[in-house]
């Protein structure tokens, strides 16, 4: 497609939607859209399957975007940013709420501004050239399970000033981060940093204040 994809405000899809292997030179606007596979068979299909999607501009899933079922963005490429501010994603049947493994963006990956994930957010081997933002996000995963998997990924900044402390584990193993921003009031119960490299954390607290919380839970 030489231009954009516009869903129009209020798009509702009952059943799986597919954009696999699609190339869009402009941007994809899904603002306020709702994708729901909770009542379809087989229910294991993604609500939105967009693996290997190529977008020259932004993927815009802001303004009340809702998904009941997996959002699958594996190995997609965005010239701009992937924007999920205020979105609400709900995982079904043990799948992640969002699978962004292998995604590359020329801009940011925003899951902030009221973003809520009921289930795991998987961002393995991701390259985000600007920042990954989860400020004011809620990661709703059970205690001891993975809330955010950011493994082997690279970005200039990760902003983790979450709306509340998640019960699930934040896993940053083998990631490369320039600036790690967080809020001690919302530190997760478990945070895994094995092999992670970051230039600096903010706020710049003494290690003795961070280590008891950051290393409190093993990854299983």
C-alpha positions in Angstrom: 0.0 0.0 0.0 1.4 3.4 -1.0 -0.4 5.4 1.6 -1.9 4.8 5.1 -4.4 2.4 6.7 -7.1 4.2 8.6 -9.5 2.2 10.7 -11.8 5.0 11.5 -12.8 5.7 15.1 -15.0 2.9 16.6 -13.8 -0.1 14.4 -14.9 -3.4 16.1 -13.7 -6.8 14.8 -15.1 -10.0 16.3 -12.8 -12.7 15.1 -9.2 -12.8 14.0 -7.8 -9.9 11.9 -4.7 -10.5 9.7 -2.0 -8.1 8.4 0.8 -10.6 8.1 3.5 -9.8 5.5 1.8 -6.5 4.7 3.8 -3.4 3.5 2.4 0.1 4.2 4.5 3.0 3.1 2.6 5.4 5.3 1.2 4.8 8.8 -1.3 2.4 10.3 -4.0 4.1 12.4 -6.1 1.8 14.6 -7.0 4.5 17.2 -10.0 3.4 19.3 -10.3 0.1 17.5 -11.5 -3.1 19.3 -10.3 -6.6 18.3 -11.9 -9.5 20.1 -11.5 -13.3 19.6 -13.0 -14.2 23.0 -16.1 -15.8 21.5 -14.6 -17.3 18.3 -13.3 -20.8 17.5 -10.5 -21.6 17.5 -9.9 -19.2 20.3 -6.1 -19.6 20.1 -5.9 -17.4 17.0 -4.5 -13.9 17.6 -7.0 -11.0 17.8 -4.6 -9.1 15.5 -2.0 -11.1 13.6 0.5 -8.6 12.1 3.8 -10.6 12.0 6.4 -9.3 9.5 4.4 -6.1 9.0 6.4 -3.3 7.3 5.3 0.3 8.0 7.1 3.3 6.8 5.6 5.6 9.5 3.8 4.8 12.8 1.6 2.1 14.1 -1.0 4.1 16.1 -3.0 2.1 18.6 -3.9 4.9 20.9 -7.1 6.5 22.2 -8.9 3.5 23.7 -7.5 0.7 21.6 -8.7 -2.6 23.1 -7.8 -6.2 22.4 -9.2 -9.4 23.8 -6.7 -11.9 22.5 -3.1 -11.8 21.3 -1.6 -8.8 19.4 1.1 -10.5 17.4 3.7 -8.1 15.9 6.6 -10.6 15.6 9.5 -9.5 13.3 7.7 -6.3 12.2 9.5 -3.1 11.2 8.3 0.4 11.8 10.1 3.4 10.3 8.4 5.6 13.0 7.0 4.5 16.4 4.7 1.9 17.8 2.2 3.8 19.9 -0.1 2.1 22.5 -0.8 4.9 24.9 -4.0 4.2 26.8 -4.5 0.8 25.2 -5.9 -2.2 27.1 -4.7 -5.6 26.1 -6.1 -8.9 27.6 -4.3 -12.2 27.1 -6.4 -15.4 26.5 -5.5 -19.0 27.1 -1.9 -18.6 28.2 -0.8 -16.5 25.3 0.9 -13.1 25.8 -1.2 -10.0 25.6 1.4 -8.6 23.2 4.1 -10.5 21.3 6.6 -8.0 19.9 9.5 -10.4 19.6 12.0 -9.2 16.9 10.3 -5.8 16.4 12.5 -2.9 15.2 11.4 0.7 15.3 13.1 3.9 14.0 11.3 5.8 16.8 9.8 4.9 20.1 7.8 2.0 21.6 5.2 3.7 23.8 3.2 1.6 26.2 2.5 4.4 28.6 -0.2 7.0 29.5 -2.6 4.5 31.0 -1.5 1.4 29.0 -2.8 -1.8 30.7 -1.8 -5.4 29.9 -3.7 -8.3 31.5 -1.0 -10.9 30.7 2.6 -11.0 29.6 4.2 -8.4 27.3 6.9 -10.2 25.3 9.7 -8.0 23.7 12.5 -10.4 23.0 15.3 -9.4 20.6 13.8 -6.0 20.0 15.6 -2.9 18.6 14.0 0.4 19.6 16.2 3.4 18.5 14.5 6.0 20.7 12.9 4.8 24.0 10.6 2.1 25.5 8.1 3.9 27.7 5.9 2.2 30.3 5.3 5.3 32.4 1.9 5.1 34.1 1.4 1.6 32.7 -0.2 -1.4 34.6 1.3 -4.8 34.0 -1.2 -7.3 35.4 0.4 -10.7 35.5 0.2 -13.3 38.4 3.0 -13.3 41.0 6.0 -15.3 39.9 5.1 -15.2 36.3 6.6 -12.9 33.7 4.9 -9.5 33.3 7.5 -8.0 30.9 10.1 -9.9 29.0 12.7 -7.6 27.5 15.4 -10.1 26.7 18.3 -9.6 24.4 16.9 -6.2 23.4 18.4 -2.8 22.8 17.2 0.7 23.3 18.4 4.2 24.3 16.0 4.5 27.3 13.6 2.3 29.2 11.1 4.3 31.3 9.6 2.0 34.0 7.7 4.5 36.2 4.8 2.1 36.4 1.3 3.0 37.7 1.7 0.4 40.5 4.2 -2.3 41.5 3.5 -5.4 39.4 3.1 -8.8 41.0 4.8 -10.4 38.0 8.5 -10.4 37.1 10.3 -7.8 35.0 12.9 -9.6 33.0 15.7 -7.5 31.4 18.2 -10.3 30.9 21.0 -9.7 28.3 19.5 -6.3 27.3 21.4 -3.2 26.4 19.9 0.0 27.8 21.4 3.5 27.8 19.2 5.1 30.6 17.0 3.0 32.9 14.3 5.2 34.5 12.2 3.8 37.3 10.2 4.7 40.4 11.1 3.0 43.8 7.4 3.2 44.7 6.6 0.9 41.8 9.5 -1.5 41.8 8.4 -5.0 40.8 8.4 -7.9 43.3 10.9 -9.6 41.0 13.4 -8.1 38.6 15.9 -10.1 36.6 19.0 -8.4 35.4 21.4 -11.3 34.6 23.6 -10.1 31.7 21.9 -6.8 31.3 24.0 -3.7 30.5 22.8 -0.2 31.3 24.8 3.1 31.3 23.0 4.7 34.2 19.8 4.3 36.3 17.5 7.2 37.3 17.1 8.1 40.1 20.8 7.5 41.0 20.3 5.6 44.2 23.0 3.7 46.1 23.3 0.0 45.1 22.4 -1.1 48.7 18.9 0.4 48.1 18.3 -1.2 44.8 19.8 -4.6 45.2 17.5 -6.0 47.9 14.5 -5.2 45.6 16.0 -5.8 42.2 17.4 -9.2 43.2 14.6 -10.4 45.4 13.1 -13.0 43.1 14.8 -15.6 40.9 13.6 -16.2 37.4 12.0 -19.6 37.0 
